[in-house]
Amino acid sequence: MDLIASTETRRQAALGKLNPSTQAVLGQFFTPAKAAALMASMLRVDDLSGTVRVLDPGAGAGSLSAALVDRLHTERPDLAVHVVAVETDPFITPYLRATLEECQATYGISYNLIEGDYLLDERAELDGPFDLVIANPPYGKLASDSPARLATAARAVDTPNAYVAFWARAVASLKKDGQGVFIIPRSWANGPYYRPFRHWLLSTTSLDMLHEFESRTKVFADTKVKQENVIVTFTLGPQIPNVTLSKSVAQDEDPIARSVPFSALVQSDDDDKIVHFAEGVSVPSAARFTLPDLGIGVSTGKVVDFRNREYLTNDLDTPGVTPMIYQSNIRSGGIEWPQAKARKPQGFIAIDDAAIRQLLPQGPYVVVKRQTAKEDRRRVVAGLWDGSSKVAFDNKTNYLHESKKPLERDLARGLMLWLNSTVLDRYFRAFSGHTQVNAGDLRRLPFPSREDLILLAKTAPDGLPDQASLDAVVAKLFSEMPDSTA
């Protein structure tokens, strides 16, 4: 059995014995062999010389180290290789040690296995300098006062999640022109939480390649990860003019890659430094407004169901009951209420002040699902609510309004149609890697003017047309009309 096969056997053995609760806390989602090989293949090795120092933080069973060592031996057998591998779980370190010992016996590398918390360990060896870093870091929120977050802020930049903290420390430990490759959630690329990190990263490193997987479940299929993961390769130094965009369904097929200007992925005038994963995704020129430009607000539904169980009911004849709307009620551009076979209560009893404060006035609102899957036909799914009473929205929805009051109906319907269009969906997929559609994301999206949205509502067939018909109306309307003003 060769090194890669035996390492994969160890990975699966270790994975099978993990405590599920510990696995979730430590973020132990070990990299399969094919994904590890893909990551190792993305680093440049032609210009390396002498002894190459490799860092594998959060090494698990050693799959990434083995894949990179195997590639270096195959393509650059003249190099000496020293691996520094870090693992915090003492249950896993025997598997990692076995992998590193096999790397040493097979290819003659040297190594140091460090048992500890990568973000808190102060050993000087972890500060480099390293030629290469390869990592599948754990992910989980870091409290503002957590030691790991404070340590990362002191070394590099404030980070809200463990995976970007790993990334930041690894960058800080690279030698000049040193390279890294990380497989990570895509959430770092947009959103306010990661804005300071993006500013720091883009001023410190060059993004060399962005690789995305079309499937959200196949890469880590045996670990049940449903996070939208991407691979990022980077170099410590100034940004290169062109970045490689790469894509595959999963890790076991040849990627499709193309080179695009960095300026097409990170707009120079964007203070948020959002990193787009597509080039040339555009919307009609008439769609140059944001919701704040249009005077339209976005809020998250007020009702947290588990905190309001006393107000929830399926008896819609109860005195004081009002409609209770969840994201599952959003169907075909409207709101299906009540649902005949709903799994959640369809009524909200609003008699006392605490309940009444969670209601919205009667009238039209656009309700948007906060949680959609990458495999869904659309990432943004919106429905029009226009009921005959006050209404309660679950906090897993966002709703569009005017100063907390209802929208004018044609405007609301135009917003719903635009949000369900393919042109909007493609734009959203280009800049957002969230598995959620957050209020902040909706505020950044491009929209036509209020007048144009009303015209869309009056032009399109009733309800939510099928996708082809809706897209045809959008294309015809906005390709033929001159730009309008808000």
Disulfide bonds with the S-S distance in Angstrom:
none
